Amino acid sequence: MSDKRLGKLAELIKQRGNLSVQELMDYFNVSDMTIRRDLQKLENSGKFQRFHGGIRFLDETPLDKREHCQLDEKKRIAHYCLSLIQPRDTIILDSGTTTSQIAAALADSDIRDVTVITNSLTAAHLLRNQEHVSLVISGGELRHISQSFVGSTARTFFENVYVNKAFIATGGITEKGFSTSTFAEAEIKQCMANSSSSTYIVTDSSKFGSRSLNFFAPLEAANAIVTDTGVPDEWVALCKQHQIEVCSV
């Protein structure tokens, strides 16, 4: 019976995108403990991600389909990050919709003599005609779904650079640290964090308490997390314990 329920449970979450523990308890008429055991099994499959009070299906959406989600928050985060960039800085821009907004903000800015190193085809496209930006692209294997370069070429590239600041996206933040949905992205993010004197994690507040499949850095790897105003107080306190500034904009 449990295997049959597990199959129905997986299909239901795929259809709905995400569901709460209470909704699943009511739907299957089972106890909290039973549902939580089932959710743990689903998460162990790598196709689902638990969050506080529920679970979501890890359906990685193509970058162009995510660009307009929470756009106002991403633009605010991007403009705050722009205020951290100074002339003659050398920065890393990760791939992602929020970091693409940073690239767009930088393209429209008056900041001069900035070197941008990126594995993002989208960020590179936005900055390609900006004479005030020296653009360096990592190369590697292109992941079409994220428009990012990954693989051994990209990894070796980022292992051999050093920058002032890195702006890195994340798919989840837990007490353990930062995570993302694929190993290919995780190893590049890890190299980026190791290659910077200051690392800024850029993300919306929904990622706090969520865990993606592949861990890429502990909390201590970040100097600051730039996010929106929806971060729960307990997460702000936890980050403060780890000497990480939470910049809510």
N, C-alpha and C positions, 0 to 999 in steps of 0.2 A: 504493500500500500504506500509506503514512504517513497519508493522510487517513482510510482505513478504520480503521486502528489508533487514530487520534485519536478517532474517533467511538465505538469500543468502550471506549476509555479513559475518555472523558467519562461514558458510561453506567454504567460500573463504579463510578466514584467517586460518582456520584449515588446509586447503590444502597447503597453501603457507608457513605457520609458522609465518610470520609477513609481514605487508604491511604498506606503508606510507599513510598519510592522502591524499596527492596529488594523489597517485595511485587509492585510493578508490573513490575520487571525480571524476576522469576521467572515471573510470569503470562504476559508477552508474549515471554519469552525473547529479550530485547534488552539492549543495553549500558546502562550508567549514563548515558553521554552522550546516547544516543538518547532515553531516558525524560526526562531533564532538559530537552531541547529541546521535547519534547511538552508537558511541564508548563508551560514558559514560554508556549507558544501558548495553552494552556487558561487560564492566569492572565490573559493579555492580553485574553481574551474578557470579563473582568469577572465571570464566574460561578463562578470557582474562586480559592482562596487558597493559595499555597504557604506552608509553614512548614518549620522545620529538619528535614530528613529525609523530607518527604512533602507531601501536598496535601489540601485539604478542599473540599467543595462548599459554596458560599455560599448556603445555603437559609435565608433569614431566618425564624426561628421566631417566631410570635406571642409577645408578652410573657407572657401567662398560661401558656404552655407552658414558659417558661424559668424561672419563678419558683422552682421547687423544685430546680433544678440547682445544685449546690454551695452549698446554702442555709446550711450552717454557716459556710463561709468568708465568704459575703456578710454574715452577721450580725456576725461578728467585725470585718470591715472597717467596717461601719456603726457599731458601738459605739466603735471607735477614732475615726472621724470625729466622732461625737457629742462626744468629749472635746475636740475642737478648737473647738467652738462655744461662744461666751460670750454672756451676756445683752447685749442691745442690738446684737448682730451683725445684719448684713444679708447673707443668703447666697443663692446661686443653686444650685438642685438641677436637674440634668439629668434626662432620662428614662432609664429602665433598671431592671433588677431590683435592682442593688446600691444605686442611689440611692433606690429605693423602700424599701429596708430602712433607709436613713438617715432617711427621712421617718417610718417606723414607730417607729424608736428615739426620734426627736425628739418624736413625739406622746405617747410614754409617759414622757418625761423631766420633770424639774422646772425646766428652763431656761426663763426668762421673757423676754418682750419681744424675741423673735427675729422678724425679718422674713424670710420665705422667698419667693423669686421663682422660679417654675418654669414649664417648658413641658410638664410631665408631668401628665396627667390622673390617673394612679394616685397620684402623690405628693399632688396637690391633694385627692383623695378621702380619703386617710389623714389629712390635716391639717385637713379642713374644719370640724371641730367643736372644734378646740383654741383656747381663748380666749387662751392664752399665746403663740400664734403669729399674726403678721399675715401673711396669705397673699395673694400677688399672682400671678395667672396671666397668661401672656403673650398668650394668644389666638393665632389663626392657623388654618391648615388642619390638621385632625386626621388623623394617620397612624394608622389603626386597628391595624395590626400592632404598632406600638410604643407606642400610646396617648400620642403626643407631638404637640404643636403645632409646625408648621414653616411654611415659606413666607415671603413678603415681610413680612407683618404681624408674625410672630414675630421675624424678623431685625431689622426696624426697632425693635421694642420693646427687644431686647437691646443694640442699638447705642446706646440712649439711657438706659441705667441704669449705675450703678457700685456695686459691693458690696465687702464685706470679703473674702469667701471664696466660691469656686465649687467645687462637687463635680461632676466631669464624668466620664462613662463613656467607654470606648474599646473599639474592636473589634480593635485591633492596636497593637503598639509595636515600632518598628524604629529603626535609627540615625537615620533621617530624622525620626522623630517619631511622632505619634499619628494613627490613621486609623479610619474607620468605613465601613460597607458602602453607605451612600447619600449622594448629594450633599445631599439635603434636610436630613439630620441633621448633616452635616459643617459646613454654613454656619452653623447655629445654635450648634454647639459652639465654632466659631471665634469667634463673637461673644461667647459666654459667657466664654471664656478672656480675651478682650480687655477685658472689662467688670469684671474682678476684680483686687483688689490681691494676692490669694493664690489660686493655682489648685491644686486637689488632683485628680489623676487617680485614679479608683477602679476597680479591675479585679482579676480573679483572675490568677494567675501564668501561665496558659496563653496569655495574649495577648502575652507577651514573645517577640519573634522572629517574630510573625505580622503580616501586612500586609493590611489591608482595602482596599477599592477607592478610597476618598476620604480623602486626607490633610487634616487640619484644624488641626494645630499642630505646631511643632518641639518637640523635647525641652525646650528652654530655656523654653518657655511654662509649664511646670509647676514649682511650688515643691516638690512632693512627689508621690510615687506611693504610694497606700495599697493594699496587696495582701496575699496570703497568704504562707506561708513557703516556697513552692515556686520562688521566683525563682532562676535560676542565678547563680552568683557573678560570671560575666563581665558580666551585665547590671547587677548592683549596682555593679560597678566602672565601667562605662560611664556610668551615671547620676551617679555621684560625680564623674566628670570634667566633667560638665555642671552640677555643683553642684545636683543634684536628690537629695533625700533619698528613699530607698526604705524605707517603713514596712511591715515584714512582720509581720502579726498572726495 
